[in-house]
């Protein structure tokens, strides 16, 4: 998936109970100061940031105070979208304290490869 980033520490991205990543898989986890190697696991099998094209289209470098050159989520959209598609089951989920219950994604038992901007 290609989106705004990911906050991999969310319970939706727990890899508990998932089988190991197949050795033929070639996912890459780009490590940056705000996105350590531990941010990837058998649920998030790769994460990258694609920002060079964005900078080129604007003819200036990114403003890192509010934009990220890493897979780290800055806007919540990517994390929300990824957890909706393949996030793990989360018991007692309660967005803003409302509608408490189990959260489950479309493909909850699957790993994901995320190419994030």
Secondary structure per residue as TSV (DSSP state, phi and psi in degrees):
chain	resnum	aa	ss	phi	psi
A	1	X	-	360.0	147.8
A	2	X	E	-118.7	118.7
A	3	X	E	-156.1	-161.1
A	4	X	S	-82.2	-6.9
A	5	X	-	137.0	-175.7
A	6	X	B	-148.3	143.8
A	7	X	-	-108.9	89.0
A	8	X	T	-69.1	-14.7
A	9	X	T	-76.0	-7.8
A	10	X	S	-63.8	145.9
A	11	X	G	-56.6	-26.4
A	12	X	G	-61.8	-20.2
A	13	X	G	-107.6	20.1
A	14	X	-	-66.3	138.1
A	15	X	-	-101.9	14.8
A	16	X	T	-57.1	127.8
A	17	X	T	84.9	-3.8
A	18	X	-	-85.6	148.3
A	19	X	-	-73.5	161.4
A	20	X	-	-60.0	155.9
A	21	X	-	-67.6	131.6
A	22	X	-	-57.7	141.7
A	23	X	T	-63.3	-25.3
A	24	X	T	-76.7	-12.7
A	25	X	-	-68.9	136.3
A	26	X	-	-114.6	30.0
A	27	X	-	-62.6	147.5
A	28	X	-	-123.8	131.9
A	29	X	B	-105.6	108.1
A	30	X	-	-76.7	123.0
A	31	X	-	-96.5	129.1
A	32	X	B	-134.2	170.8
A	33	X	T	-54.6	-32.8
A	34	X	T	-103.8	8.5
A	35	X	B	-141.0	84.9
A	36	X	-	-72.0	165.2
A	37	X	G	-56.8	-30.8
A	38	X	G	-69.4	-9.4
A	39	X	G	-69.5	-22.1
A	40	X	-	-100.0	148.7
A	41	X	-	-152.4	-158.0
A	42	X	S	-80.8	-2.9
A	43	X	S	-94.3	-49.9
A	44	X	E	-102.7	98.3
A	45	X	E	-90.8	-1.2
A	46	X	E	-174.9	148.4
A	47	X	E	-154.2	133.2
A	48	X	E	-137.1	163.3
A	49	X	E	-118.7	130.2
A	50	X	-	-113.2	93.5
A	51	X	-	-121.6	-14.5
A	52	X	H	-62.5	-41.6
A	53	X	H	-65.2	-38.6
A	54	X	H	-61.9	-47.1
A	55	X	H	-62.0	-42.7
A	56	X	H	-62.7	-38.8
A	57	X	H	-67.9	-25.4
A	58	X	H	-97.2	-10.5
A	59	X	T	58.6	33.4
A	60	X	S	-160.0	161.6
A	61	X	-	-76.7	161.0
A	62	X	-	-71.0	151.3
A	63	X	-	-89.5	98.3
A	64	X	T	-70.6	-4.7
A	65	X	T	-73.8	-22.1
A	66	X	T	-137.8	7.3
A	67	X	S	-134.0	153.2
A	68	X	-	-120.3	138.9
A	69	X	S	-99.2	29.3
A	70	X	S	-137.9	171.7
A	71	X	S	-70.9	-4.4
A	72	X	B	-63.4	131.2
A	73	X	-	-65.8	134.9
A	74	X	S	-120.1	-13.3
A	75	X	S	-124.7	-12.3
A	76	X	S	83.4	-18.6
A	77	X	H	-64.9	-47.5
A	78	X	H	-63.3	-42.6
A	79	X	H	-63.0	-44.5
A	80	X	H	-61.9	-48.0
A	81	X	H	-64.5	-45.3
A	82	X	H	-63.7	-40.2
A	83	X	H	-70.7	-30.1
A	84	X	H	-68.4	-39.9
A	85	X	H	-76.9	-47.8
A	86	X	H	-139.7	13.4
A	87	X	-	-62.9	149.8
A	88	X	-	-69.8	160.9
A	89	X	-	-64.4	138.8
A	90	X	E	-130.1	117.8
A	91	X	E	-77.3	149.0
A	92	X	E	58.6	33.7
A	93	X	E	-68.8	141.9
A	94	X	-	-153.9	91.2
A	95	X	G	-63.1	117.4
A	96	X	G	56.2	26.9
A	97	X	G	83.2	7.6
A	98	X	-	-111.3	156.2
A	99	X	S	51.3	53.6
A	100	X	-	-63.9	134.8
A	101	X	E	173.1	-170.8
A	102	X	E	-83.6	134.6
A	103	X	E	-103.0	131.1
A	104	X	-	-139.9	142.9
A	105	X	-	-94.1	173.9
A	106	X	T	-60.2	-45.7
A	107	X	T	-122.8	61.3
A	108	X	T	-58.2	-30.4
A	109	X	T	-90.5	6.4
A	110	X	-	-100.0	151.7
A	111	X	-	-80.7	164.1
A	112	X	E	-136.1	149.5
A	113	X	E	-112.9	121.8
A	114	X	E	-117.7	123.2
A	115	X	E	-102.0	110.1
A	116	X	E	-117.0	146.2
A	117	X	-	-109.6	360.0
